[in-house]
Amino acid sequence: MFVFPPPYRFPFSELRPERTEKPEFAGENAIRLIVQIVAKLSAYGKRIAGDCLNTGIQTFQESTDLRIAETYRRSDQRKMDEEIKQVIFICTGNFYRSRLSEELFNYYVQQTDLPWEATSRGLVEAGGLRGISPFAFEYLDNKGLSPHVDPTRNPQQLKVADLEEANLLVALNRDEHEPMLRERFGQIPKILEQKSRLRFWNVCDIPGEQNSFSRFFGNKGARPTQSPESGTEHVDFAVKALIQEFVMADSKPTG
């Protein structure tokens, strides 16, 4: 609640009309007193206005901070009250597509009551790659989400424990990632897909030399690619569609 600053008491005692030996006319001292009063009132008026403005700004900032804190408190409380489900996005190196999917999912899901959160993994070691793809980061930055992204978090490789713990796994491209999953984990991916715990999208990697994982595919032929402009929008659309699917499923009556 906005609180006005304490009232000021006008210091009339500070006003002393200047006296002259020979006033030009009888009301001269009275006029000078009036001029001093007007000047003092103007100065105190500015001071009061300034204090009111500062108090208003401080109150607004405190109110904003409280709203943000309340949002996080409710989010934490929801995590305590409900079992949080996890979706893991998977791509080749956990540098571009899966990381972008993770960041977008966690942003959009906060705007719902869904008890879901996302993380992401890669199928191969990232080698010298560090942080997040500049294409993914630029897309998130254009949406105002970059302050919530940790650019120092390096790519992480998918492990068996991830397959066991995740409620849902989403591989970003079937043609590219299904053989890699089968090579690393045998029949587990097939079983997970049959149980609807694994699904595939069709988002392609970036083309040309910018594709840092082309060395893993040797002479197996050119793979389909997508420009960063197309790929980022494709991921965004697919993530929104997935969350909408969860919302619809969550709103269905049970029993």
C-alpha positions in Angstrom: 0.0 0.0 0.0 1.3 3.4 -0.9 2.3 5.5 2.1 2.7 9.2 1.9 5.8 10.7 3.5 5.3 12.5 6.9 3.9 16.0 6.6 6.3 18.9 6.7 5.9 21.8 9.1 6.5 25.1 7.4 9.3 26.9 9.4 7.7 30.3 9.7 10.3 31.1 12.3 13.0 31.2 9.6 11.3 34.0 7.8 12.7 37.4 8.8 11.8 40.4 6.7 14.8 42.5 5.9 14.5 45.9 7.5 15.9 49.1 6.0 16.7 52.3 7.6 14.4 54.2 5.3 11.7 52.1 3.7 10.5 53.4 0.3 7.0 53.0 1.5 5.2 51.6 4.5 4.3 48.1 3.0 7.8 47.3 1.7 8.7 44.9 4.5 5.3 43.1 4.1 6.0 42.6 0.4 9.4 41.1 1.1 7.9 38.8 3.7 5.3 37.6 1.1 8.1 37.0 -1.4 10.1 34.9 1.1 7.0 32.8 2.0 6.3 32.1 -1.7 9.9 31.0 -2.3 9.9 28.8 0.8 6.6 27.2 -0.2 7.9 26.5 -3.7 11.1 24.8 -2.3 9.1 22.7 0.1 6.6 21.8 -2.5 9.4 20.4 -4.7 10.8 18.5 -1.8 7.4 17.0 -0.9 6.8 16.1 -4.6 10.2 14.5 -4.9 9.8 12.4 -1.7 6.4 11.3 -2.9 7.8 10.2 -6.2 10.7 8.3 -4.6 8.3 6.6 -2.2 6.0 5.7 -5.1 8.9 4.2 -7.1 10.1 2.2 -4.1 6.6 0.9 -3.3 6.1 -0.1 -7.0 9.4 -2.0 -7.0 8.6 -3.7 -3.7 5.2 -4.7 -5.1 6.9 -6.1 -8.2 9.4 -8.1 -6.2 6.6 -9.5 -4.0 4.7 -10.6 -7.1 7.7 -12.4 -8.5 8.5 -14.0 -5.2 4.9 -15.1 -4.9 5.1 -16.7 -8.3 8.2 -18.7 -7.4 6.6 -19.6 -4.0 3.5 -21.0 -5.7 5.7 -22.9 -8.2 7.8 -24.4 -5.3 4.6 -25.2 -3.4 3.1 -26.9 -6.5 6.3 -29.0 -6.7 5.9 -30.0 -3.1 2.2 -30.8 -3.5 2.4 -32.7 -6.7 4.8 -35.2 -8.2 6.6 -33.4 -11.0 6.8 -35.2 -14.3 9.9 -34.9 -16.4 10.3 -34.7 -20.2 13.8 -35.1 -21.7 14.5 -33.6 -25.1 17.2 -35.5 -27.1 19.3 -34.4 -30.1 22.7 -35.3 -31.3 24.9 -33.1 -29.2 22.5 -31.3 -26.7 23.8 -28.0 -28.1 21.1 -26.6 -30.3 17.7 -28.4 -30.8 17.2 -30.2 -27.6 18.5 -27.3 -25.5 16.2 -24.9 -27.2 13.3 -27.2 -26.6 14.1 -27.5 -22.9 14.3 -23.7 -22.4 11.1 -23.0 -24.3 9.2 -25.8 -22.6 10.2 -24.6 -19.1 9.1 -21.1 -20.0 5.7 -22.0 -21.5 4.9 -24.6 -18.8 5.2 -21.9 -16.1 2.2 -20.2 -17.6 0.1 -23.3 -16.9 -0.7 -25.5 -13.9 0.9 -28.5 -15.4 3.2 -30.5 -13.1 5.9 -30.9 -15.8 9.5 -29.7 -16.2 12.1 -30.3 -18.9 15.7 -31.1 -19.3 17.8 -32.2 -22.3 20.5 -34.6 -23.4 22.7 -35.5 -26.4 23.4 -38.8 -27.9 27.2 -38.2 -28.6 29.9 -36.5 -26.7 29.9 -32.8 -27.5 33.6 -32.7 -27.9 34.8 -29.1 -27.9 31.3 -27.5 -27.9 30.5 -25.5 -24.8 27.4 -23.8 -23.5 24.4 -23.4 -25.9 24.2 -22.8 -29.6 24.4 -19.1 -30.6 21.3 -19.7 -32.8 19.3 -21.1 -29.9 20.5 -18.3 -27.6 19.7 -15.6 -30.1 16.2 -17.0 -30.6 15.6 -17.1 -26.8 17.1 -13.6 -26.4 14.7 -12.2 -29.0 11.8 -13.6 -26.9 13.3 -11.9 -23.8 14.2 -15.3 -22.2 18.0 -15.0 -22.2 18.3 -13.8 -18.6 16.8 -17.2 -17.5 19.3 -19.2 -19.6 22.6 -20.4 -18.2 25.0 -20.1 -21.1 27.8 -21.8 -19.2 25.9 -25.1 -18.8 27.7 -27.5 -21.2 26.0 -30.3 -23.2 25.2 -33.5 -21.3 25.1 -37.0 -22.8 22.1 -39.3 -22.4 22.4 -42.2 -19.9 20.4 -45.3 -19.1 19.3 -43.6 -15.8 17.7 -40.9 -17.9 15.7 -43.4 -19.9 14.5 -45.0 -16.6 13.5 -41.8 -14.8 11.9 -39.7 -17.5 8.1 -39.8 -17.9 8.6 -38.8 -21.6 11.5 -38.7 -24.0 11.4 -36.6 -27.2 14.0 -37.2 -29.8 14.1 -34.3 -32.2 14.5 -36.3 -35.5 13.5 -39.9 -36.1 15.8 -40.6 -39.1 18.8 -39.2 -37.3 18.3 -40.3 -33.7 16.4 -43.6 -33.9 19.5 -45.5 -35.2 21.7 -43.8 -32.6 19.4 -44.7 -29.8 19.2 -48.3 -31.0 23.0 -48.5 -31.3 23.5 -47.2 -27.8 20.6 -48.7 -25.9 19.5 -51.8 -27.9 15.8 -52.6 -27.6 15.1 -50.2 -24.8 14.0 -47.3 -27.1 11.6 -49.6 -29.0 10.0 -50.7 -25.7 9.8 -47.1 -24.5 8.1 -46.1 -27.7 5.6 -48.9 -27.4 4.7 -47.7 -24.0 4.3 -44.1 -25.3 7.3 -42.9 -23.3 9.4 -42.1 -26.3 8.3 -40.1 -29.4 10.1 -38.6 -32.3 9.8 -35.2 -34.0 11.2 -34.2 -37.4 13.4 -31.1 -36.7 16.6 -31.2 -38.7 20.0 -29.9 -37.8 21.5 -26.7 -39.3 23.3 -27.1 -42.7 26.9 -27.0 -43.9 29.9 -26.4 -41.8 27.8 -24.9 -39.0 26.7 -28.5 -38.3 29.4 -29.5 -35.7 28.3 -33.1 -35.7 28.7 -33.9 -39.4 31.9 -35.8 -38.5 29.9 -38.5 -36.8 28.1 -39.5 -40.0 31.0 -40.0 -42.3 30.0 -40.9 -45.9 26.5 -42.1 -45.0 25.0 -39.5 -47.3 23.8 -36.0 -46.9 21.2 -35.6 -44.2 18.2 -33.2 -44.4 18.9 -29.9 -42.8 17.0 -26.8 -41.8 18.1 -23.2 -41.6 18.3 -21.7 -38.0 15.4 -19.5 -38.8 13.2 -22.4 -39.8 14.5 -24.8 -37.2 14.0 -22.5 -34.2 10.4 -21.8 -35.3 9.8 -25.5 -35.8 11.0 -26.3 -32.3 8.9 -23.5 -30.8 5.7 -24.7 -32.6 6.4 -28.3 -31.6 6.9 -27.4 -27.9 3.7 -25.4 -27.8 1.8 -28.2 -29.4 3.2 -30.7 -26.8 2.2 -28.4 -23.9 -1.3 -28.0 -25.4 -1.5 -31.8 -25.6 -0.7 -32.0 -21.9 -3.2 -29.3 -21.0 -6.0 -31.1 -22.9 -5.1 -34.4 -21.2 -4.9 -32.7 -17.8 -8.4 -31.2 -18.3 -10.1 -34.5 -19.1 -12.3 -35.8 -16.2 -11.0 -38.9 -14.5 -13.0 -41.9 -13.4 
